[in-house]
Amino acid sequence: MSSRTLPLLFINLGGEMLYILDQRLSAQNIPADKAKKVMNDIITTMFNKKFLEELFKPQELYSKKTLRTVFDRLAHASIMRLNQASMDKLYDLMTMAFKYQVLLCPRAKDILLVSFNHMDAIKDFVKDTPSILSQVDETYRQLIEMYTPLSSGEFQLIRQTLLIFFQDMHIRVSIFLKDKVQNSNGRFVLPISGPVPHGTHIPGLIRMFSCNGEEVKRLQFRNGGNYTGVLREGSFEMFGERVIKLGTNMYVLLHTINTAPNPLAKEELNMLARLMGGMEVQKPGNADSGFRVNLFATDEEEEEALISRPDEFSYDVIKIQATKNHQANAELVKIMGDFTEEAGEPCPLSASSKGDDLLAMMDGL
């Protein structure tokens, strides 16, 4: 198990969450100021300096329940609200999307390029807010400093650690099922075509050498796939072309398709809308009133999903009483202790004032 996996897991899952929420806020015509506030508040909380200092320390991965609790608090760091079934669906989409990206990485090192694609998108979300952008840039520098010197073997260990974390998660996702990249049992179908990893050759040739290193024989074989030549290597700098598309915003790509008068593209967007569900916005009582996001088409469908969700896919959110259970919940206290909400507004979940941390938010539940 790699002790350097947690920051990559957190940032990539966070990036997927932001993609999904941005798509829904845009598709449902949420007022621009409210949508921007939601994204800014979540990103500000996600890139809190003290929390990231703790996150970047070499350590084992946290448990699935603990990580789910972190993202539950993160999703509610602003004026947006999710019921449990919608939060379940959001977390399912986040985790399965990143699991698929990890499986598709041509090289283990390319997980870092996937992370940079997520970071590039997050920077774009806050490009007009310099104070938040500086937080994201600082994290970018930490990623480059920590991960670019690692060997191929160390990246392979990170990849194995991620796959062990995801190995029991086989949640079916409509968009993957439709594209036939996921089977009905929730397992992904890996391709046997496309470009080979950087630094390798198309399989099909065996070369044999003598004991003094001279090539003495060649044998060719059918590789059973449809492979193409290697693509150029993506940039591992803060600015540059990543080449690899894993980790980019697939929801934006689908939204772009809608500009063309193509009935098939429109149906694909309709499918995405059914996948993501509708969004219900409660009428605000004042300028900063919250609104509820429903990732299902109707409230009834959301309630049914909560009732029918299999136990093996359920993550009971860990609740902490800050004055009573610190010892019993030491793992989460360690994560959350300095994870302060710096978005500039009081959290609607409780009566706590500006600057209260996530433990206080959880006490208010």
Salt bridges, closest charged atoms under 4 A:
GLU16 OE2 - HIS118 NE2 2.69
ASP41 OD2 - LYS37 NZ 2.90
GLU54 OE1 - LYS57 NZ 3.32
GLU54 OE2 - LYS334 NZ 3.82
ASP72 OD2 - ARG68 NH2 3.84
ASP72 OD1 - ARG73 NH2 1.93
ASP72 OD1 - HIS76 ND1 3.70
ASP88 OD1 - ARG68 NH1 2.80
ASP88 OD2 - ARG309 NE 3.61
ASP92 OD2 - ARG309 NH1 2.83
ASP110 OD1 - ARG107 NH2 2.88
ASP120 OD2 - ARG242 NE 3.00
ASP124 OD1 - LYS127 NZ 3.54
ASP137 OD1 - LYS123 NZ 3.08
GLU138 OE1 - ARG141 NH2 3.36
ASP179 OD1 - LYS178 NZ 3.97
GLU215 OE1 - ARG207 NH1 3.65
GLU215 OE2 - ARG218 NE 2.33
GLU233 OE2 - ARG107 NH2 3.08
GLU233 OE1 - HIS198 NE2 3.85
GLU241 OE1 - ARG232 NH2 2.65
GLU267 OE2 - ARG274 NH2 3.07
GLU280 OE1 - ARG292 NH2 2.93
ASP299 OD1 - ARG292 NH2 2.81
GLU302 OE1 - ARG292 NH1 3.06
